[in-house]
């Protein structure tokens, strides 16, 4: 079964922010075993989740893993994402969907933050 990954971010009217998410998706694709990794957005940027799922289906993806690129589990992940995934399942009944966890609580987050602190200290 061909598996794809959608990196689901909020989206921003600042295009550079959205390009950063697209770049991260490309780097994940290059680094990992999944041949299809794309950025999708909730708001203010394209493609949205619906368009991203349709593009994945057109590319032959049969299973999608949706990874929320959010720091916390707030309203968008508790309400919006489940509603969008429900609609995607109805529109693409032959595709399997899984939703991963947000970045909140990830065990590597403290070391990541500490590395950023270290980088910010002037020499």
C-alpha positions in Angstrom: 0.0 0.0 0.0 1.4 3.4 -1.0 1.6 5.6 2.0 1.8 9.4 2.0 2.2 12.0 4.7 0.5 15.3 4.9 2.1 17.9 7.2 -1.0 19.8 8.5 -0.2 23.4 9.5 -2.3 26.4 10.3 -1.2 28.5 7.4 -0.3 32.2 7.4 -1.0 35.3 5.2 2.8 35.6 5.4 3.9 33.5 2.4 7.4 32.9 3.8 5.9 31.1 6.7 4.0 28.8 4.4 7.1 28.2 2.3 8.9 27.1 5.4 6.3 24.3 5.9 6.5 23.3 2.3 10.3 23.2 2.7 10.1 21.0 5.8 7.8 18.6 4.0 10.3 18.3 1.2 13.1 17.7 3.7 11.1 15.0 5.4 10.4 13.3 2.1 14.1 13.4 1.2 15.1 12.0 4.7 12.6 9.3 5.1 11.0 6.2 3.7 7.8 7.9 2.4 7.9 9.0 -1.2 5.1 11.4 -0.8 5.2 14.1 1.8 3.3 17.4 1.3 2.3 20.4 3.3 -1.4 21.3 3.7 -3.0 24.1 5.6 -6.1 24.9 7.6 -6.3 28.5 6.7 -4.7 31.4 4.8 -2.6 29.1 2.5 -3.0 26.4 -0.1 -3.4 23.6 -0.6 -6.0 23.0 2.2 -6.5 19.5 3.6 -9.3 18.7 1.1 -7.2 19.7 -1.9 -4.1 17.9 -0.4 -6.1 14.6 0.0 -7.4 14.9 -3.6 -3.8 15.5 -4.9 -2.6 12.5 -2.9 -5.4 10.3 -4.3 -4.5 11.4 -7.8 -0.9 10.5 -7.1 -1.9 6.9 -6.3 -1.6 7.2 -2.5 -3.8 4.7 -0.7 -3.0 5.5 2.9 -2.4 9.0 4.3 -0.8 9.8 7.6 -1.7 13.3 8.7 0.8 14.9 11.1 -0.4 18.1 12.8 2.4 20.7 12.7 1.0 22.5 15.8 2.7 23.1 19.1 -0.4 22.5 21.2 -3.7 20.5 21.0 -6.1 23.4 20.8 -9.4 24.0 19.1 -8.1 23.4 15.6 -6.9 19.9 16.5 -9.8 19.0 18.7 -12.6 20.3 16.4 -11.4 21.4 12.9 -9.0 18.5 12.0 -11.4 15.7 13.0 -14.2 17.4 11.0 -11.9 17.7 7.9 -10.7 14.1 8.2 -14.3 12.9 8.4 -15.2 14.8 5.2 -12.0 13.4 3.5 -13.0 9.9 4.5 -16.5 10.4 3.0 -15.0 11.8 -0.2 -12.3 9.2 -0.5 -13.7 6.0 0.9 -11.0 3.7 -0.5 -8.2 5.7 1.2 -7.1 4.9 4.7 -6.4 7.8 7.1 -4.4 8.0 10.3 -3.8 11.2 12.3 -0.6 11.5 14.4 0.1 13.6 17.5 0.9 17.3 17.5 4.3 18.5 18.7 3.0 19.1 22.2 4.5 16.7 24.7 7.0 15.2 22.3 10.0 13.8 24.3 12.5 15.6 22.0 10.9 19.0 22.6 13.0 20.0 25.7 16.3 19.1 23.9 15.2 21.1 20.8 14.3 24.1 22.9 17.6 23.9 24.8 19.5 23.7 21.5 17.8 26.9 20.4 18.7 28.5 23.7 22.3 27.5 23.2 22.3 29.0 19.7 20.9 32.3 21.0 23.7 32.8 23.5 26.3 35.1 22.1 29.9 33.8 21.9 
